[in-house]
Amino acid sequence: MKLAKSTTFFLACALVSALPAAGQTLRSIDEIEALLENDAPCKVPFELTGKVLSTSPMPGTGEIILSDSAGGRMQFYRPLDLSQPQAGDTIAVEGNATISTNHEPYTLITEFRVLDHGKSPEPVFVRLSEMNARTHHLLTIRTEGVVIDAFPDEIDLRYMIVLLKDGNVVMPVTFSRDAFGDRKDLIDAKIRVTGIYRRTVGGFRKFEWPNIAPRTPDDIEVIEHPPKDPFSAPPIEKRLYMTSDEIAQMSKRSVTGEVLATWSGDRAMLRTEDGRIVNLRLAHGEALPPCGATIIAAGQPETDLFRINLAAARWKTAAETPRAGTDETAVGFAAAFWNDNGCRSINSQIHGALICARGIVRTLPSADDRNIRFVLECDDMSVTVDATSNRSAVDALQIGCEVKVTGRCILLTDAGRQYYSSAKIKGLALVIRSPADIVVLRRPSWWTPVRLTAVISALLAALIGVYIWNRVLQNLVNRRGRELYREQVAHAIAEFKTDERTRLAVELHDSLSQALSGVACHMAVGADTFDTDPATARHYLATARKMLNSCRTELRQCLFDLRSDTLEEQDFSAAIRKTLNQLDGDAAIAIRFNVPRRRLKDTTAHAILAIIRELTGNAIRHGSATEVKIAGCIEHGRILFSVKDNGGGFDPANCDGPDQGHFGLEGIRNRLEKLNGTFTIDSSTGAGVKATVTIPLPAARTQEARKS
């Protein structure tokens, strides 16, 4: 174990030492190969000298194969705008060795110069069985063999693949269809091929077989032309117990027999006159023979380790011969199994037998399946039914229906593994011969799980649709309700603004307009008597000044009401406090007003605030009060509130009025008159003032109006 670890360590060190340092230029093919073995994305420049072994064009680029002085060989690419050297030239090249982000290696020559011209290397003759992936990689070799098949590359249809066989070795030869053509005329011919041997196929196939790539059509030389009769090959031997290697070394063989079944688009089963079963794997593009016909087929022998079959086979109709088993009777599905002490296994001798199976269809092929197969459940077993050659046979089938299927049994086998040939039976399948081989016994119930699921899904979809529709209607109703609410609010605001404008106009007319008219009259009288009775003139002018001061106060209060949002307060005590904040003075004001704001109309609320402001202002300005108490409540359908102060008081019977320029108490009486309210003052000189106001609520006001 320690020795193995040490060896691994030294190998890792050797690999690391072979990699170039940062900024270093690669100087040999060995260094480039060491770099490309590391899968980390990189781009490293190289400069080296080598001999051109071969050159060839490729789609979008050109290929140059170089060999350096150490014997290393490597494939390089060149841009098409760069000139092409000749095979045998010694050249100095510069370029970049790149590993892309998807770990794809690429060596590109960006510049070269010819140092010397030399003779083109001669091809090396090698038998297919002697070719070695390391020894002959990228060499131009020459070999011989028999063409057993030719077909387009399924990955890149621009290329053809010709299978060349020598003994038991088969090697693909690849070339461009544009330059070479299909060359299906080479089938069964013995040819000599000269081309570049590569140990793997390039492009999308990363881990595939070696191949030979000729460069020109002249590199393919026909040694022996195909036989005039491609079916003149000797018949398959009847010998038993041959090795798979011995069978692979056989040359082309033929077989004559009745077509028992066809499947998978390229498979057919024959039964010879002596009862042997032979499977055919048809050549590319070969049509399927009709079931029941007697044909001659020729192809390359291969084995599934149970029998000798033919690959790359072609066929033609033969003269009718007596058919073995013409009166053959189908056996039951149970005959396909051994049952030994409860252990069930597949009967390998059932291959080719006519079997009748009855069961339930569990799967059906989709419309785009190339192989038309469905699964039949027979008791506790499942069997695959192949109807590829009779596609219409499954059109009437449904999952869950009970059917009877009569068909040829084929064993699905694995011919073995790379190092150990041991046949493995993976299963069996039934191949029907015509649509009549499938008989529907019973259709599935309409209430299949699929339909039940569909109905439930439809109901759920309907419920979801109803729910969504209800939600949409609810959202629509809510949106319309909000729009109506906004319209009502806007209408109420408009009415409120109209009422406010009307109220302000009335107040301005009833107070300011009349007061200003009085001021004008007093000033006119004062001006008329100024010369004759100065004392009277001074009296009238002093009254006019008081009236102007009162007008200024009234106007300031109106402006405050316009700017204030006190009517929006839900707590009426807070509205009173906000209204009284405009008054001058340091008097302590206590407020206990237990009247819900929602019980008051805006006009009533404004009147109460104006009355309380006037009474509180009088107490502070004229009574020099230091404490003011405001209380209010609702009793018997009336609003009852009072304003009490500790000021100097006055005699209500002998107090100044409008004639003396004092409009406060008169304005209060005018406001209460509109609200059917009452106003009383309890005061005496030096004893403070208590003003009491009652205002009927709207319901009580309506009842009083009815009584009157």
Summary of the structure (lengths in Angstrom):
residues: 708
radius of gyration: 57.2
end to end distance: 122.9
largest distance: 166.5
contacts: 2049
relative contact order: 0.04
helix: 32%
strand: 33%
